Amino acid sequence: MSQELKESKDTWRGKVRGMTEGEIDAFLEEPVNATLACLKPDGSPYVAICWQEWRDGAFWVIPRQRSRWAEYLKADPRVSLVIEKPSTMQKVHVPDGRAELVEEPNVGGKWTEIATRMSYRYLGENGPKYLEPTLNQPRWLFKIAPRTVKSWQGVGWARRYWVEGTGGPSYEEAFGLA
């Protein structure tokens, strides 16, 4: 078993390792926002916070018609997402991928079914109160297929970042694995 899959003796750290596929799926079912990074026409980065849905091995995002990042994704589909539990940094899921334009801005498209599920997941029983008054507003629909997926949980470093022999504790000692 690799060191990253061992459980820390320090319970406050949580599980210090990458997430399993099942843990990733369960995490992404939670109401966690995505930080989406794309490229502006001049090549500089643009970052937006958005709701996401993980379904069938892809992320779905629904920008409003006037969202700049939708135009940027249409022009250049390269995208990165960071999805983390608010304020804790204990679970991070970082996919890198390409955005596929599924729908141009429209009213009543496929996006409405996804937006309905998202509204319940993020806002619970108040989801419809938020969504229904805006259903007449055009939205885009993008499907983001991850090329690479990285995940992490717990309070600690991945072994690959640790430099041994620097005079301090070993990796195992530092993170309660010894």
Residue frames as a rotation matrix with the C-alpha (Angstrom) as fourth column:
MET 1
0.588 0.809 0.000 0.00
0.809 -0.588 0.000 0.00
0.000 0.000 -1.000 0.00
SER 2
-0.155 -0.645 0.748 1.43
0.534 -0.692 -0.486 3.42
0.831 0.324 0.452 -0.88
GLN 3
-0.804 -0.227 -0.549 2.05
0.593 -0.377 -0.712 5.90
-0.046 -0.898 0.437 1.93
GLU 4
-0.872 0.479 0.098 -0.65
-0.446 -0.861 0.246 8.20
0.202 0.171 0.964 0.55
LEU 5
-0.063 0.900 -0.432 -3.28
-0.275 0.400 0.874 5.52
0.959 0.174 0.222 1.10
LYS 6
-0.550 -0.136 -0.824 -2.38
0.708 0.447 -0.547 5.03
0.443 -0.884 -0.150 4.77
GLU 7
0.603 0.769 0.214 -4.63
0.441 -0.545 0.713 6.68
0.665 -0.335 -0.667 7.30
SER 8
-0.306 -0.680 0.666 -3.06
-0.234 -0.624 -0.745 9.39
0.923 -0.384 0.032 9.43
LYS 9
-0.394 0.104 -0.913 -2.93
0.831 0.465 -0.305 8.77
0.393 -0.879 -0.270 13.18
ASP 10
-0.917 0.092 -0.388 -3.83
0.098 -0.891 -0.444 12.46
-0.387 -0.445 0.808 13.58
THR 11
-0.289 0.889 0.355 -7.63
0.887 0.388 -0.249 12.31
-0.359 0.243 -0.901 13.25
TRP 12
0.266 0.390 -0.881 -7.89
0.132 -0.921 -0.368 16.08
-0.955 -0.018 -0.296 12.70
ARG 13
-0.648 -0.608 -0.458 -6.09
-0.384 -0.258 0.886 15.61
-0.657 0.751 -0.066 9.38
GLY 14
0.546 0.814 -0.195 -8.79
-0.666 0.281 -0.691 13.40
-0.508 0.508 0.696 7.87
LYS 15
0.634 -0.325 0.702 -7.73
0.540 0.835 -0.101 11.01
-0.553 0.443 0.705 5.13
VAL 16
0.271 -0.643 -0.717 -4.45
-0.536 -0.719 0.442 12.37
-0.800 0.265 -0.539 3.76
ARG 17
-0.618 -0.406 0.673 -4.48
0.310 0.662 0.683 10.99
-0.723 0.631 -0.283 0.23
GLY 18
-0.856 0.378 -0.353 -6.14
-0.484 -0.347 0.803 11.18
0.181 0.859 0.480 -3.15
MET 19
-0.098 0.913 0.395 -9.79
-0.777 0.178 -0.603 10.21
-0.621 -0.367 0.693 -3.37
THR 20
-0.696 0.027 0.717 -11.04
0.321 0.905 0.278 6.94
-0.642 0.424 -0.639 -4.76
GLU 21
-0.885 0.416 0.210 -13.41
0.124 -0.223 0.967 7.02
0.449 0.881 0.146 -7.73
GLY 22
-0.035 0.918 -0.395 -16.35
0.820 0.252 0.514 6.43
0.571 -0.306 -0.762 -5.39
GLU 23
-0.089 -0.075 -0.993 -15.21
0.819 -0.573 -0.030 9.23
-0.567 -0.816 0.112 -3.08
ILE 24
-0.959 -0.248 -0.138 -14.87
0.113 -0.780 0.615 11.59
-0.261 0.574 0.776 -6.04
ASP 25
-0.566 0.812 0.143 -18.39
0.351 0.081 0.933 10.75
0.745 0.579 -0.331 -7.22
ALA 26
0.175 0.638 -0.750 -19.82
0.968 0.030 0.251 11.24
0.182 -0.769 -0.612 -3.71
PHE 27
-0.453 -0.436 -0.778 -17.94
0.596 -0.796 0.099 14.53
-0.663 -0.419 0.621 -3.29
LEU 28
-1.000 0.009 0.028 -19.22
0.017 -0.615 0.789 15.86
0.025 0.789 0.614 -6.61
GLU 29
-0.238 0.968 -0.076 -22.81
0.704 0.225 0.674 15.07
0.669 0.107 -0.735 -5.59
GLU 30
-0.097 0.137 -0.986 -22.42
0.875 -0.461 -0.150 17.68
-0.475 -0.877 -0.075 -2.84
PRO 31
0.856 0.434 0.280 -23.28
0.515 -0.762 -0.392 21.34
0.043 0.480 -0.876 -3.55
VAL 32
0.106 -0.913 -0.395 -19.70
0.507 -0.292 0.811 22.36
-0.855 -0.286 0.432 -4.32
ASN 33
0.837 0.180 -0.517 -18.94
-0.250 -0.715 -0.653 25.23
-0.487 0.676 -0.553 -6.67
ALA 34
0.413 -0.724 0.553 -16.47
0.896 0.432 -0.105 24.98
-0.162 0.539 0.827 -9.50
THR 35
0.322 -0.443 -0.837 -13.79
-0.267 -0.890 0.368 27.53
-0.908 0.105 -0.405 -10.19
LEU 36
0.661 0.028 0.750 -13.52
0.653 0.470 -0.593 27.47
-0.369 0.882 0.293 -13.97
ALA 37
0.006 -0.725 -0.688 -10.45
-0.184 -0.677 0.712 28.80
-0.983 0.122 -0.137 -15.77
CYS 38
0.596 0.144 0.790 -10.43
0.730 0.313 -0.608 29.48
-0.335 0.939 0.082 -19.49
LEU 39
-0.504 -0.862 -0.060 -8.51
0.706 -0.451 0.546 31.71
-0.497 0.233 0.836 -21.90
LYS 40
0.437 0.545 -0.716 -9.45
0.021 -0.802 -0.597 35.15
-0.899 0.246 -0.362 -23.17
PRO 41
0.958 -0.012 0.288 -8.76
0.288 0.093 -0.953 35.96
-0.015 0.996 0.093 -26.84
ASP 42
0.599 -0.785 0.155 -5.47
-0.670 -0.598 -0.440 37.66
0.438 0.160 -0.884 -25.86
GLY 43
0.084 -0.555 -0.828 -4.32
0.058 0.832 -0.552 34.43
0.995 -0.001 0.102 -24.16
SER 44
-0.730 -0.310 0.610 -4.63
-0.541 -0.283 -0.792 35.70
0.418 -0.908 0.039 -20.61
PRO 45
-0.809 0.402 -0.428 -6.55
0.510 0.842 -0.174 33.62
0.291 -0.360 -0.887 -18.07
TYR 46
-0.360 0.793 0.492 -10.15
-0.697 -0.579 0.424 34.22
0.621 -0.190 0.761 -17.07
VAL 47
-0.929 0.023 -0.370 -11.61
0.253 0.771 -0.584 32.64
0.272 -0.636 -0.722 -13.94
ALA 48
-0.263 0.911 0.318 -15.29
-0.714 -0.405 0.571 32.26
0.649 -0.077 0.757 -13.01
ILE 49
-0.892 0.139 0.430 -17.17
-0.266 0.608 -0.748 30.56
-0.365 -0.782 -0.505 -10.18
CYS 50
-0.301 0.825 -0.478 -20.10
-0.847 0.000 0.532 28.41
0.439 0.565 0.699 -11.29
TRP 51
0.292 0.477 0.829 -22.38
-0.668 0.722 -0.180 25.55
-0.685 -0.501 0.529 -10.38
GLN 52
-0.546 -0.470 -0.694 -21.48
-0.813 0.496 0.303 22.21
0.202 0.730 -0.653 -11.92
GLU 53
0.614 0.623 0.484 -23.03
-0.678 0.731 -0.079 18.81
-0.403 -0.280 0.871 -12.39
TRP 54
-0.623 -0.781 -0.037 -20.95
-0.740 0.574 0.351 15.63
-0.253 0.247 -0.936 -12.71
ARG 55
0.407 0.801 0.439 -22.82
-0.452 0.595 -0.665 13.12
-0.794 0.072 0.604 -14.84
ASP 56
0.940 0.031 0.338 -21.74
0.227 0.683 -0.694 10.31
-0.253 0.730 0.635 -17.17
GLY 57
0.235 -0.965 0.115 -18.03
0.910 0.260 0.324 11.08
-0.343 0.028 0.939 -16.80
ALA 58
-0.420 -0.343 0.840 -18.33
0.663 -0.748 0.026 14.77
0.620 0.568 0.542 -17.65
PHE 59
-0.598 0.226 -0.769 -19.04
0.511 -0.632 -0.582 18.10
-0.618 -0.741 0.263 -16.01
TRP 60
-0.032 0.658 0.752 -21.97
0.892 -0.320 0.318 20.20
0.450 0.681 -0.577 -17.17
VAL 61
-0.625 -0.145 -0.767 -21.97
0.524 -0.806 -0.274 23.98
-0.578 -0.574 0.580 -16.74
ILE 62
0.155 0.821 0.549 -24.66
0.981 -0.193 0.011 26.49
0.115 0.537 -0.836 -17.69
PRO 63
-0.805 -0.464 -0.369 -23.44
0.505 -0.863 -0.017 30.04
-0.310 -0.200 0.929 -18.30
ARG 64
0.269 0.846 -0.460 -25.90
0.348 -0.530 -0.773 32.89
-0.898 0.048 -0.438 -18.70
GLN 65
0.737 0.092 0.670 -26.16
0.675 -0.056 -0.735 34.33
-0.031 0.994 -0.104 -22.21
ARG 66
0.839 -0.370 0.400 -24.01
-0.207 -0.896 -0.393 37.36
0.503 0.247 -0.828 -21.35
SER 67
0.777 -0.609 0.160 -21.32
0.030 0.289 0.957 35.43
-0.629 -0.738 0.243 -19.46
ARG 68
0.433 -0.701 -0.567 -17.94
-0.893 -0.420 -0.163 36.33
-0.124 0.576 -0.808 -20.91
TRP 69
-0.418 -0.710 0.567 -16.54
-0.637 0.674 0.375 32.93
-0.648 -0.204 -0.734 -20.12
ALA 70
0.368 0.597 0.713 -19.09
0.205 0.696 -0.688 31.24
-0.907 0.400 0.133 -22.38
GLU 71
0.947 -0.078 -0.311 -17.80
-0.316 -0.404 -0.859 33.23
-0.059 0.911 -0.407 -25.36
TYR 72
0.059 -0.997 0.049 -14.24
-0.986 -0.051 0.158 32.40
-0.155 -0.058 -0.986 -24.34
LEU 73
-0.256 -0.104 0.961 -15.03
-0.239 0.970 0.041 28.67
-0.937 -0.219 -0.273 -24.15
LYS 74
0.774 0.581 0.252 -16.75
0.133 0.240 -0.962 28.79
-0.619 0.778 0.108 -27.53
ALA 75
0.780 -0.518 -0.350 -13.63
-0.605 -0.483 -0.633 30.34
0.159 0.706 -0.691 -29.08
ASP 76
-0.311 -0.911 -0.270 -11.11
-0.625 0.410 -0.664 28.15
0.716 -0.038 -0.697 -27.23
PRO 77
0.592 0.759 -0.273 -12.40
-0.334 0.538 0.774 25.00
0.734 -0.367 0.572 -25.50
ARG 78
-0.323 -0.743 -0.586 -9.38
0.382 0.464 -0.799 24.47
0.866 -0.482 0.134 -23.23
VAL 79
0.396 0.568 0.721 -10.57
-0.531 -0.499 0.685 24.61
0.749 -0.654 0.104 -19.63
SER 80
-0.694 -0.494 -0.523 -9.52
0.208 0.558 -0.803 23.75
0.689 -0.666 -0.285 -16.09
LEU 81
0.440 0.843 0.308 -11.77
-0.240 -0.220 0.945 23.30
0.865 -0.490 0.106 -13.08
VAL 82
-0.863 -0.493 -0.109 -11.05
-0.025 0.257 -0.966 23.31
0.504 -0.832 -0.234 -9.37
ILE 83
0.265 0.964 0.034 -13.85
-0.253 0.035 0.967 22.00
0.930 -0.265 0.253 -7.21
GLU 84
-0.755 -0.596 -0.275 -13.34
0.162 0.237 -0.958 22.25
0.636 -0.767 -0.083 -3.48
LYS 85
0.148 0.756 -0.637 -15.38
0.919 0.134 0.372 22.06
0.367 -0.640 -0.675 -0.33
PRO 86
0.511 0.092 0.854 -16.03
0.089 -0.995 0.054 25.64
0.855 0.048 -0.517 0.74
SER 87
0.579 -0.339 0.742 -13.45
-0.694 -0.682 0.230 27.04
0.428 -0.649 -0.630 3.15
THR 88
0.826 -0.230 0.515 -11.95
-0.280 0.626 0.728 23.70
-0.489 -0.745 0.453 4.26
MET 89
0.206 -0.740 -0.640 -9.58
-0.962 -0.034 -0.271 22.82
0.179 0.672 -0.719 1.39
GLN 90
-0.194 -0.293 0.936 -9.91
-0.624 0.774 0.113 19.25
-0.757 -0.562 -0.333 2.61
LYS 91
0.081 0.194 0.978 -11.24
0.587 0.784 -0.204 17.88
-0.806 0.590 -0.050 -0.65
VAL 92
-0.009 -0.139 -0.990 -10.07
-0.639 -0.761 0.112 19.17
-0.769 0.634 -0.082 -3.98
HIS 93
0.240 0.128 0.962 -10.87
0.605 0.756 -0.252 17.73
-0.759 0.642 0.104 -7.37
VAL 94
0.026 -0.353 -0.935 -8.95
-0.461 -0.834 0.302 19.27
-0.887 0.423 -0.185 -10.27
PRO 95
0.325 0.069 0.943 -9.83
0.674 0.683 -0.282 18.17
-0.664 0.727 0.176 -13.79
ASP 96
-0.477 -0.462 -0.748 -8.28
-0.362 -0.672 0.646 19.52
-0.801 0.579 0.153 -16.94
GLY 97
-0.212 0.460 0.863 -10.30
0.626 0.742 -0.242 19.21
-0.751 0.488 -0.445 -20.09
ARG 98
-0.990 0.017 0.141 -12.07
0.112 -0.515 0.850 20.49
0.086 0.857 0.508 -23.15
ALA 99
-0.418 0.886 -0.200 -15.43
-0.126 -0.275 -0.953 22.19
-0.900 -0.373 0.227 -23.25
GLU 100
-0.829 0.287 0.480 -17.92
0.555 0.322 0.767 21.06
0.065 0.902 -0.426 -25.86
LEU 101
-0.761 0.627 -0.164 -20.61
-0.596 -0.776 -0.205 23.57
-0.256 -0.058 0.965 -26.79
VAL 102
-0.767 0.563 0.307 -23.85
0.549 0.824 -0.141 21.60
-0.332 0.060 -0.941 -26.51
GLU 103
0.300 0.905 0.303 -26.31
0.954 -0.289 -0.080 24.50
0.015 0.313 -0.950 -26.83
GLU 104
-0.689 -0.312 0.654 -26.00
0.370 -0.927 -0.053 28.13
0.623 0.206 0.755 -27.92
PRO 105
-0.931 0.361 -0.052 -27.96
-0.136 -0.476 -0.869 30.55
-0.339 -0.802 0.492 -25.70
ASN 106
-0.556 0.815 -0.163 -31.61
-0.009 0.190 0.982 29.56
0.831 0.548 -0.098 -25.70
VAL 107
-0.439 0.558 0.704 -34.72
-0.892 -0.178 -0.415 29.38
-0.106 -0.810 0.576 -23.55
GLY 108
0.498 0.787 0.363 -36.12
-0.773 0.593 -0.225 25.95
-0.393 -0.168 0.904 -22.69
GLY 109
0.205 -0.491 -0.847 -33.30
-0.719 0.512 -0.471 23.80
0.665 0.705 -0.248 -24.01
LYS 110
0.347 -0.177 -0.921 -31.63
0.335 0.941 -0.054 20.74
0.876 -0.290 0.386 -22.54
TRP 111
-0.663 -0.701 0.263 -30.01
0.052 -0.393 -0.918 23.03
0.747 -0.595 0.297 -19.97
THR 112
-0.053 0.708 0.705 -33.32
-0.796 -0.456 0.398 23.42
0.603 -0.540 0.588 -18.09
GLU 113
0.788 0.324 -0.523 -33.33
-0.036 0.873 0.487 19.79
0.614 -0.365 0.699 -16.89
ILE 114
-0.045 -0.902 -0.430 -29.75
0.723 0.267 -0.637 20.06
0.689 -0.340 0.640 -15.67
ALA 115
-0.643 -0.168 0.748 -30.39
-0.207 -0.901 -0.381 23.48
0.738 -0.399 0.544 -14.08
THR 116
0.433 0.865 0.255 -33.38
-0.589 0.057 0.806 22.06
0.683 -0.499 0.534 -12.23
ARG 117
0.659 -0.267 -0.703 -31.27
0.524 0.833 0.175 19.28
0.539 -0.484 0.689 -10.70
MET 118
-0.440 -0.889 0.126 -28.55
0.568 -0.384 -0.728 21.80
0.696 -0.249 0.674 -9.84
SER 119
-0.250 0.382 0.890 -31.02
-0.483 -0.846 0.227 24.16
0.839 -0.373 0.396 -8.17
TYR 120
0.825 0.559 -0.079 -32.20
-0.246 0.481 0.842 21.40
0.509 -0.675 0.534 -5.82
ARG 121
0.426 -0.733 -0.530 -28.67
0.758 0.609 -0.234 20.24
0.495 -0.302 0.815 -5.10
TYR 122
-0.583 -0.739 0.337 -27.35
0.475 -0.647 -0.596 23.71
0.659 -0.188 0.729 -4.31
LEU 123
-0.715 0.339 0.611 -30.43
-0.517 -0.845 -0.136 25.29
0.470 -0.413 0.780 -2.71
GLY 124
-0.920 0.387 0.069 -32.55
0.242 0.695 -0.677 22.37
-0.310 -0.606 -0.733 -1.51
GLU 125
-0.128 0.978 0.166 -36.28
0.917 0.181 -0.355 23.04
-0.377 0.107 -0.920 -1.41
ASN 126
0.320 0.216 -0.923 -35.64
0.056 -0.976 -0.209 26.69
-0.946 0.015 -0.324 -2.34
GLY 127
-0.652 -0.664 0.367 -34.13
0.354 0.162 0.921 25.67
-0.671 0.730 0.129 -5.69
PRO 128
-0.195 0.637 0.746 -37.33
0.975 0.040 0.220 26.22
0.110 0.770 -0.628 -7.70
LYS 129
0.699 0.454 -0.552 -37.86
0.563 -0.826 0.034 29.63
-0.440 -0.335 -0.833 -6.07
TYR 130
-0.061 -0.820 -0.569 -34.50
-0.111 -0.561 0.821 30.67
-0.992 0.113 -0.057 -7.48
LEU 131
-0.786 -0.418 0.456 -34.72
0.309 0.373 0.875 28.96
-0.536 0.828 -0.164 -10.86
GLU 132
-0.078 0.860 0.504 -38.32
0.934 0.240 -0.266 29.42
-0.350 0.450 -0.822 -12.03
PRO 133
0.672 0.392 -0.628 -38.30
0.216 -0.915 -0.341 33.24
-0.708 0.093 -0.700 -12.32
THR 134
-0.030 -0.791 -0.611 -35.19
-0.608 -0.470 0.640 33.00
-0.794 0.391 -0.467 -14.54
LEU 135
-0.127 -0.017 0.992 -36.26
0.427 0.902 0.070 30.21
-0.896 0.432 -0.107 -16.91
ASN 136
0.841 0.459 0.287 -37.07
0.459 -0.323 -0.827 32.80
-0.287 0.827 -0.483 -19.59
GLN 137
0.578 -0.725 -0.375 -33.44
-0.654 -0.686 0.318 33.96
-0.488 0.061 -0.871 -19.59
PRO 138
0.844 -0.245 -0.478 -31.24
-0.273 0.572 -0.774 32.41
0.463 0.783 0.416 -22.31
ARG 139
0.448 -0.734 0.511 -28.38
-0.596 0.181 0.782 30.19
-0.666 -0.655 -0.356 -21.24
TRP 140
0.008 -0.591 -0.807 -25.58
-0.871 0.393 -0.296 28.23
0.492 0.705 -0.511 -22.84
LEU 141
0.866 0.085 0.493 -24.84
-0.352 0.803 0.480 24.57
-0.355 -0.589 0.726 -22.11
PHE 142
0.122 -0.892 -0.436 -21.31
-0.861 0.123 -0.493 23.19
0.494 0.435 -0.753 -22.09
LYS 143
0.999 0.010 -0.032 -20.11
0.004 0.911 0.412 19.65
0.034 -0.412 0.911 -21.44
ILE 144
0.321 -0.941 0.109 -16.59
-0.933 -0.334 -0.138 19.45
0.166 -0.057 -0.984 -20.05
ALA 145
0.917 -0.106 -0.385 -14.80
0.078 0.993 -0.086 16.18
0.392 0.049 0.919 -20.65
PRO 146
0.677 -0.708 0.201 -11.85
-0.534 -0.284 0.796 15.80
-0.507 -0.647 -0.570 -18.27
ARG 147
0.539 -0.626 -0.563 -8.54
-0.414 0.386 -0.825 14.86
0.734 0.677 -0.051 -19.89
THR 148
-0.537 -0.686 -0.492 -6.82
0.234 0.438 -0.868 14.48
0.811 -0.581 -0.075 -16.54
VAL 149
0.642 0.720 0.264 -8.25
-0.151 -0.218 0.964 14.22
0.752 -0.659 -0.031 -13.06
LYS 150
-0.603 -0.760 -0.242 -6.41
0.194 0.154 -0.969 14.82
0.774 -0.631 0.055 -9.79
SER 151
0.575 0.796 0.188 -7.92
-0.039 -0.203 0.978 14.69
0.817 -0.570 -0.085 -6.35
TRP 152
-0.659 -0.737 -0.150 -6.82
0.149 0.067 -0.987 15.24
0.737 -0.672 0.066 -2.78
GLN 153
0.596 0.782 0.182 -8.33
-0.040 -0.197 0.980 15.19
0.802 -0.591 -0.087 0.68
GLY 154
0.633 -0.306 -0.711 -7.12
0.772 0.322 0.548 15.72
0.061 -0.896 0.440 4.18
VAL 155
0.926 -0.370 0.068 -4.71
-0.377 -0.909 0.179 18.17
-0.005 -0.191 -0.982 5.74
GLY 156
0.294 -0.880 0.374 -1.29
0.089 0.415 0.906 17.18
-0.952 -0.233 0.200 4.46
TRP 157
0.008 -0.424 -0.906 0.97
-0.891 -0.413 0.185 17.10
-0.453 0.806 -0.381 1.45
ALA 158
0.977 0.118 -0.176 1.20
-0.198 0.807 -0.557 14.54
0.076 0.579 0.812 -1.32
ARG 159
0.592 -0.791 0.156 4.42
0.412 0.463 0.785 12.56
-0.693 -0.400 0.600 -1.00
ARG 160
0.355 -0.489 0.797 5.71
0.920 0.031 -0.391 13.85
0.166 0.872 0.461 -4.34
TYR 161
0.680 -0.070 0.730 6.11
0.013 -0.994 -0.108 17.35
0.733 0.083 -0.675 -2.88
TRP 162
0.954 -0.263 0.140 8.14
-0.154 -0.032 0.988 16.23
-0.256 -0.964 -0.071 0.16
VAL 163
0.401 -0.904 -0.149 11.93
-0.373 -0.013 -0.928 16.67
0.836 0.428 -0.343 0.07
GLU 164
0.927 -0.118 -0.357 13.65
0.354 0.594 0.723 14.22
0.127 -0.796 0.592 2.43
GLY 165
0.163 -0.970 -0.181 16.97
0.980 0.181 -0.087 14.95
0.118 -0.163 0.980 4.13
THR 166
0.122 -0.079 0.989 16.38
0.252 -0.962 -0.108 18.63
0.960 0.263 -0.098 4.86
GLY 167
-0.825 -0.549 0.131 16.93
-0.015 -0.211 -0.977 18.28
0.564 -0.809 0.166 8.61
GLY 168
-0.346 0.782 0.518 13.28
-0.935 -0.331 -0.123 18.10
0.075 -0.528 0.846 9.63
PRO 169
-0.107 0.385 0.917 10.92
-0.434 0.812 -0.392 15.22
-0.895 -0.440 0.080 10.25
SER 170
-0.945 -0.116 0.307 10.33
0.185 0.585 0.790 12.52
-0.271 0.803 -0.532 7.67
TYR 171
-0.635 0.766 -0.101 7.17
-0.467 -0.277 0.840 12.58
0.615 0.580 0.534 5.56
GLU 172
-0.131 0.586 -0.800 5.68
0.434 0.759 0.485 9.83
0.892 -0.283 -0.353 7.73
GLU 173
-0.541 -0.145 -0.829 6.47
0.839 -0.164 -0.519 11.71
-0.061 -0.976 0.210 10.96
ALA 174
-0.991 0.097 -0.088 5.18
-0.103 -0.993 0.066 15.04
-0.081 0.074 0.994 9.67
PHE 175
-0.436 0.875 -0.209 1.80
-0.750 -0.225 0.622 13.66
0.497 0.428 0.754 8.64
GLY 176
-0.098 0.425 0.900 1.15
-0.911 0.327 -0.253 11.09
-0.401 -0.844 0.355 11.37
LEU 177
0.652 0.330 -0.683 1.83
-0.657 0.695 -0.291 8.05
0.379 0.639 0.670 9.21
ALA 178
-0.358 -0.897 -0.259 4.78
-0.556 0.428 -0.712 6.64
0.750 -0.111 -0.652 11.18
